[in-house]
Amino acid sequence: MKDLLLLTPPFTQLNTPYPATAYIKGFLNTKNISSFQVDLGIEVILGLFSKNGIQEIFNKEIDIQNVSENSQRIFSLRDEYVKTIDQVISFLQGKTPTLARQICSMNFLPEASRFNQLDDMEFAFGNMGLQDKAKHLATLYLEDLSDYIVENIDPDFGFSRYAERLGKSANSFDELYSKITGNETFIDDITLKILNEKLESVQPKLVCFSVPFPGNLYSAFRCAKFIKKNYPHIKTAMGGGFPNTELRELKDKRVFEFFDFITLDDGELPIELLYRNVCHSGQSEKPQFKRTFLIENNAVVYKNNSERHDYKQADIGTPDYSDLLLDQYISVIEIANPMHSLWSDGRWNKLTMAHGCYWGKCTFCDISLDYIKIYEPISAKILVDRIEELIRTTGETGFHFVDEAAPPALMREVALEILRRNLVVTWWTNIRFEKSFTRDLCFLLKLSGCVAVSGGLEVASDRLLKLIDKGISVDQVAKVTRNFTEAGIMIHAYLMYGYPTQTVQETVDSLEMVRQLFEMGILQSGFWHQFAMTAHSPVGLNPEEFGVTPIKQEILFANNDVDFTDRTGIDHGKFSFGLKKSLFNYMHGINFELPLQEWFDFKIPRTTVHPDYIHDALLENEDFNFKGNSKIVFLAKNVIAENRIKIKKKYNYTYTKIIVHLKTNIVTVDFDEGHAEWLMKIFNEYSIENIKKPTLQQLKTDFEENFENFELFWFSKPIQQLKENGVILSL
């Protein structure tokens, strides 16, 4: 029995839990508040995609003569699906890796229309990429079943969303209310059965729903309705990304037929106060609330009467993943792209380096909201403490930092702290393509376990990047992606089209920039999305400054996406298919030579971008710039210095051979005996374990107490060789 039940409704991800409930549970632990958390999404998926679940699906009567040819084929092969489903799920959970050989035999899984788009398996995975190849095939198998469910059982089903359209731009609650109060769906039946089991087991006084996306909203309401009908003594609350962005102007009383409370922004203090009010009522004469909607005197009111401040990020505790079925999540690979698969393949512990965004200027972004506006980084020591605690409690060493944009300086300190503690972790995060990401910093991040980054290139046009106030240029993005790629870190770019005042020519030129980035091999993955004006962004708050006119609507429920007209009058939506098709090819490393016109079924102008634009942008060399305030890191641990006698025709002199044993190679360089002795002293004084890092200017001062011309030494060929191999990093 627990006082609080923390619940994520269907559906978010198959491969890893959405972290909101784990964050809240970790905080509640610091307050000795008992709670239990459930990811209903994965439990419903496991119930649906099981032998019994699939058998129930095929038991549903369909008009076999009038369904699609694809559904006819799947129904005809139903016995094969029922026979194989449990084995496929077990394989995708990582429990039966030997099944990969059967799956890859191409005579084990029943195949329907999804297999028609099958990639060249040898090209995509090689001859021995057996596990990934099998995951890809098993994913197509599940997507075939999903297509059957959508066509014949429940049109609202999706692996990572459910009834999403009901939550998108829902200014009125009418349609969603009608759906909630209507008949339960096949998916609802599974969901509510599992929910009832949890309620009977946990017996909570308060159920807190985390609703991050529109695709979780309907199920949250359906579950809340079930609770109100069957367990009227239990209070219900909703928080998370959807209410934080969409429900800030909530007026419709009908919402509170299902939820007693709706909280906004950081959830720690609001939930703590709800707990005090619900579970310990009578202790306080006047209930205290933080950013909470509720019904009072038959009207929707917003209560923010607590004088307590939100908790600092250092004080909210380590996320706690206990109660979640961590060994039952499903890894899938939708397309054969290593970077793209990170979102769906593998279990990742989620952490945050910094609350909010340190840039906070992008005009398309909801920078007026607290979750972005209030920037608060966490110290590297606390972050790595949390990494170690999560490794102990989950057994997983993979981490996804879910920042709006991870700060480069903090990433550097986290990387150094990981190396100092000699940890083995694998991590990735979201960034801005800052010039701070030098070749040396990227190499350091790689050494600490960073395998990938994602970042917003948005519209690859310098004019529009300036209008967006992105603070970057296309040239800069090219250099940064080159630095990451050369360090062995994969890059995903978020891409945008249809930004206010964007012309057709700029869309075509943006595509050409993206084509060149992929062709140069410095971008591995991307995703195009059409610009959407949100109510809390600078564009939404001041539309006239950006040449758009919002279409006014009465707001009683959700308010985020705002319909608008653009003074250009361009139908940007017609570019969607061509942009995504070209990107699909580029991510697979093919068809760079095709003219851009080939991707579109309507006439587009020729690009004005020079065919070598990105290539030329990468030619600038900054290796010989002296930056006195640069922090110098010495990563050499296994260094041997040997004195040698060098024989010339007229004289002999002593020199020192420094041998550095790296993990994958040996670096050997020759130095004058005195210079080598000084360098070995510096290696020892400022080893990676030493928190203090010298600046380049400090090294120069130290060097010139004994020798002359530090610059000549620092830019000499032997030092350059050590820099190129990552023995010496300038950060």
Beta strands, then each sheet from edge to edge (+ up, - down):
strand 1: 4-8
strand 2: 35-39
strand 3: 157-158
strand 4: 161-162
strand 5: 206-210
strand 6: 235-239
strand 7: 261-263
strand 8: 292-296
strand 9: 299-303
strand 10: 349-351
strand 11: 354-355
strand 12: 376-377
strand 13: 398-401
strand 14: 426-431
strand 15: 450-458
strand 16: 490-497
strand 17: 525-530
strand 18: 548-550
strand 19: 564-566
strand 20: 632-634
strand 21: 639-647
strand 22: 652-661
strand 23: 666-672
strand 24: 728-730
sheet 1: 2+ 1+ 5+ 6+ 7+ 8- 9+
sheet 2: 3+ 4-
sheet 3: 10+ 13+ 14+ 15+ 16+ 17+
sheet 4: 11+ 12-
sheet 5: 18+ 19-
sheet 6: 20+ 24-
sheet 7: 21+ 22- 23+
end
